[in-house]
């Protein structure tokens, strides 16, 4: 398809398409997508497991180079075509490979949001228990395992969180997604600052601060790089179709490069605050044992409640912490689901309401399987994993690297750097253009293949991640 034809079609599509009200609405919505459960619980335990400060340093370098290049690419392609992932890829060619790349980007959030809503339900459950004053009960051994094994309870909290997400989606882009992001993101930052300050003030917490912020190069390994790259995908919402979708909602006067910098800054700040909330507190609780932090996803629901139970202000800290996590989970889940809704609108020709209902149905079907996978369906094992863990592995470790690689190929082999630069420069100077071209052409594809191969090798037991 000729570029001129693509532009003409995009203009016509843009007249009918929903949009953000302005630059800040877009930045907060993307930041809301990026700042989620990946920042609050995944980042701290990965940082602890892979060297503390050295992991943080590697992550920041990758985010400012590799992450920047992919954010700009997906956003520019979305705005250029005014379409969600499938339509964006299809705008440059109707052959199967083009459509496949778009569908992979589109399917990923549809598979993530169901199990994400399951974890969101767990967060709501814990918040309600802290509000009831059940601080001691939440810290008991076996509490979390018993809760998720209770199929009825786990399913109920999952459905409650899912309904919250669907209600926001019914509101549309401006009245739903943007409005919620504008309210929740500032509150999230304020809560994070407050909890981080409280955590740092605990006796013995300063050792945790030093472990997290000061790089120790003796802790560096190749797996530090691999883990940091994987976290960057999860944290920045890269290769999930979200940035294509949100890019299609922004106007031509939005400065893509500046907006990308703001998202990077927001994401980094929350990741740092998450580390300062959790790592110093657990250090103080454990007497300086970093192995306590390596509990993985269970850190938020098992270790942290034990930390709060040993604090003088434990109930209050628990309420504030899980309220913050709820805000982060809700904004990210909304972004993931919005990408699916946009795809249904574009590809199936459905209206907003019907697309939202279809997305809700997918969430209930796949999410229920994940919610029941620790109880009534615990006998079901996929590649030796629970249903929720399997969906997490397939999306984050397999499909997302493939989706990102397809974006690299689309930019370098089909669209070309000149067209990307032209799109970005409609609203600003492209100051990091040389670095962008270098990373997209040479380093990004290599990094993506490393993540994919490392993930497969890990599942096969060849390496330990």
N, C-alpha and C positions, 0 to 999 in steps of 0.2 A: 504494500500500500504506500502511496506517495505521502510525503510528510505534509504537504498542503492539504491533502484529503483528510489526514488524521486531525490536523488543526481545525478544519471546517466542521468535521463531525463532533469534535470536542466542544467547540463553541455552541453548537446546537444542543448537545447533551447538557452543557453547563447551564443553559437557560432553564432547564427543567429540574436541575439537581439541587438538593438542599445544600446549605453552606453555613460556615461559621459567621458570626456577626462581625468579627474583626480579628486582628493579629493576636491579641491577648487570649481571646476565646480559644483559638487554635493551639497556642502554646500550652495553655493550662490543660486542654483536652489531651494533647500528646504527652505532656508530663504526667497527667493522671494515668495514662496507659502505661507509661514507662515505670512509674513508681507504684509498685504493687507488692505482692507477697515475695517476689524474687528479691526485692531490696530488703524487706523487713526480716525474713528468716533465712533465705537462701544465701544471701551475700555474707552475713556474719559467720555462718558455720563453714562456708567455703574458705573464707579468709583465715579462719583459725586452723583449718585442716591443711592449708597449703602455704603456711609461712607467715601469716599476719601481715606485717608491713610490706613485705616483698610482693605478696599477692596484690595488695592495694596499689602498689606502684605499677605493676604489670598491667593491671586492669585499667588504670587511668591512661596509660600510654596507648593501649589498644582502643579504648573508647574514643580518644581524641584523634585517632587516625583511621583505623579500620571501621569503627562504629560510625564515625562522622561520614565516611564515604558512602556507606549503605543507607544511612538516614537521608542524606541528600538525594541519592539515586531514587529511592522509593517515593519520597515526597514529590520530587520533580516529575517523575513518570505519572504519578497520580494526578497532579495538577495539569500536566501537558495533555492528558487524554480525557480528564474529567470522568474517570471510570474506576471501579474497584479492580482488584488484581486480574481477574479473568478478562475483563474488557480492556484493561491496560495492555496486557500481553497481546491480546487479539487485535488491537489497533495497529500492530506492526506486522501482522501476518496471520493468516487463517489456518495454517498447517497445524498438524497435531502437536509438534514440539512446542509451538507458541502457546497453544491452548493448555497443554499439560503444565507448563511452567506457571501459568496464571492460576490454574486450578489447585496446584500444590500450595501456593501462597494463600489461596482462599479457604482451603479445607482445614489448614492448621488451626486457625482460631476456633473453627467449629468443633474441633476435637479437644481443644484446650479448655474452652469455657465451661463444659459440663463438669469436669473434675475440679476446675477452679472454683466453681460454685459449691462443690462438696466441701472443700477446705474453707470457703467463705462461711458455710453453715457451721462448721466447727468453731470458727471465730465468734460468730453470734452466740453460740451456746456458752462459750467461756465468758464472754462479756456479760451475759445475763446472770451467770453463776457468781461472777465477782460483784455485780450489782446486788445480788441476794446475800452477799457476805460469806460465800462458801470458799474462802481463801484456803483454809486448812484442808478441806476435802479435795480441792483441785490439785494439791501438792502430794496427795497420797499415791503410793506406788500402785500401778494398775488402774488408776482412774480413767486415764485416756483410752487405754486398751478396752476397758469395759464399755465405755461410751460408744466408740466406733463399732464395737461388736454387736451393739443393740441396734438391729436393723431399723426398727420403727423410729427410734429417736434420731439416729443419723439421717434417715430419709426425711424426717419432718423438718429438721434444721436446714437441710439442703434445699428443700422446696421453698422454705421461707426466704432464704437468701436469693434464690432464683426468681421469685416473684418480685423482689425489690429491683433486680436488674431489668426484668421485662417491663415493669411500670415506667422506669426511666426511658427505655427505648421507645415506648409508645409516645412519649413527649416529643420525639423528633430530635434533630441535631441541635438547633438553637435552644429550644425550650426544655429538652431533656438532657442530652449529653453535655452540652456546653454549660448550662446552668448548674448542673450538679458538680461539674469540675471546678467552676469558679467558686463555689461554696466550700467544697471539701478540701481542695488542695491547700489553700491558706491555713485552714484548721489543722490539716495533717502536719504542716511544717511547724506550727506553734506547739502542737502536742509533742512532736519529735524533739524539739529544742528543750522543752521542759523535762521530758523523761531522761534525755541524755545528760542534762545538767544534774539531775537527781542521781543517776547511775554513777557518774564520775565522782560524786561527793561521798560515795560509800567508802568505808575503811578498807584499804587494800586494793581499791579499784584502779589506782594509778598505774600499777604494773600492767593491767590489761590495756590501758590507754597506750602505753609505750609499745606493747606487743603489737597492737593494731596499727599504729601510725608510723613507727620507726622501722624502715626496711632492714632486715638481717639477711645479707646475701648468702649466708651459709644455709639458709632455709630454702634457697631457690632450687627448683627442679623443672624438668620439661613439663611435668604434669601441672605445675603452677601456671604455665602459659596456656595449656589446654583447658584447665578449669576456668581461668579468667576469660578465655574466649567464649566458652559455653555460657558463663554467667552474663557476658555482655549481650548475647543474643536475647536471653531471657529478660534482662533488665531494661534494655532499650527498645523492646518490642520490634526488633528487626526480624524480617522473614516471617511475619505473622499476617501479612496482608493489611495490617492496621494502618501503616504509614501510606500505603497506596490509597486506601479509603479516605483517610483524613486529608491527604494531599488533594484528593479530588474535590474536597469541600472548601478549600481555601481560594481566595481571590488572587488575581494577578499582582496586586500591590503588596502581598505578604512577602517579606524578605526571608527567603528560604534559608540562606546561610546564617543569618542572625537568629532566626527561630531555632535552628539546629543547635547553635551555641547555647541558647537559653535552655533547651531541653537537656543538653549535656550537663550544664551547670546544675539544673534542678535535680537531675538523676544522681549526680555525684554528691550533692549536698545531702540528699536523703540516704544514700548508701553510707556516707560517713556518719550521719546521725544514727542510722540503724546499728552500725558497728559500735558506736559510742554508747548506745542504749543497752546493748546486749553484752558485748565482750567484757567491759569493766565490771558489770554487775555479776556476771558468772565467775569472773576471776576472783572477785571478793568473796563470793559464796563458796567457791571450791578451794580457796586457799592458794590460788595461783596455778591451778592445774589446767593447762590448755586442752587436755584430752576431754575435759567435761564439755567443751564447746563443740566437739566433733560428733554430737549426737544426731546430726543431720536434720531432716525436717521435724523430727520429734522434739528438737530444741525448744520450739515455741510452745508446745503443748505439754511437755513433761518437765524439762529443766527450768524454764523461766518461771512457771508456777511455784516450783520449789524455792527459787530465788526470792520471789515476792513473799512467800510464806515466812521467810526469815528476815524480812524487813519490818521496821516499825510502822511504815506507811504502806504495807503490802497490799491491802485491799484497794486503796486509792491508786497505787501504782498499777495494779492489775486492771482496774477500770480504764485508766487513761491509756495504757498500752494496748489493750484489745480494742478500744475505741479507735485508736490510730490505725491499727491493723485492719479494722473493718472498713475505714475510709479508703485505705490503700487497696484492699481487695475489691471493694465495690467499684472504684473508678477503673481499675484494670479490667474487671469482668465486663463492665459496660463497653469498654473499647473493643474487647475481643468479640463480644456479641454484635456490636455495631458493624464490624467488618462483615460478618455473616449476613446481617440484614441487608447491607448495601449490595452484596453479591446477588442475593435473591431478587432484589429490586431490578438490578441491571440485567441479569441473565434469564430470569423467569418472567420478567415483566409484571411482577406482583406489586401491589401498593404497599405503603409503609406498614399498615396494620397487619395485612396478611403475611408479609415478610417477617415481621416481629413474632407473630404467632407460630410460624414455621420454625424460627430459630428457637423459640421457647419449647417447642415439641422436641427438637433435637437435644436440647439441654436436659429435659426431663428423662428422655430415654437413655442416653449415654451416662448422664449424671447419676441416675438411679442405680445403674450397674456398678459404678464406682463407689457410691455410698454404701451399697450392700455387699461390696467385695471384701469387707472385713468381718462380716457377720454371716447372713444366710448364704452368700455366694463365696465364702472364703475358700471353698474347695476348688474354685476356678482359678487356674494358674496359666498365665501366658508367658512363655519363655522364662518360667520360674518366678514370675512377678505377679503381684496382685493386679486387679483390673486397673485401678488408679495409677499404680506405678508403671504399668505397661503403656497406658496412654501418655503419661509424662515422658517416658523413654522414647516412644515413637515420634512424638511431636518435637521435643527439644533436642534429641540427639540424632535423629535420622532425617525427618522431614524438613526441619528448619535449615540445616546446612544445605540440603538439596535446593530449597527455595531460594536461599541467598545466592547459591551458585548460579541458578537460573537467571537471577537479576543481574549478576555480573556479566553473563553471556549476552543478555538482552542489551545492556548498555554498551559493552565493548564491541560486539559483533553485528548488532542490528541498528540500534538508535544512533550510536556514535557520541563521542564526547562533545562535539560541536553543538548538537541539538540539546544535550543536557545543559551545557554552558549557556546557550541562548535562553532556555527556560529560566534558569536561576538568575541570569542577568537582566531579566525583565523588570526586576524590582530592586536589584542591588548589584554591587560589584562582587565578582566571584573571587575573593581574596585567596582562598586555598585551592584554586583550580589545579595548579601543577601537582600538589600533593594528592588531590582527589584522583586525577588521572593515573598517577603512578600506582596508588593503592588498588584502584579498581582493575587495572590492567595486569599487575604483577602479583602483589602481596595478598589481596583479598581472596582470590581463588585458591591460593596455596593454603592460607589459614583455614578456609572453609573445609577443604579436603582433609586437613589434619584433624579438625574436630570430628568429622564424620568417621574417619578411619579409627580414631582413638576410641570413639564411642562404641563402634562395632567390636573392636578388640577387647574393650572392657567387658561387654556383655558375654563374650566368648571365654572370658577368664584369662586372656593373654596378658593383660596389664591390669593394674589396680588404680582406680581413680578415686 
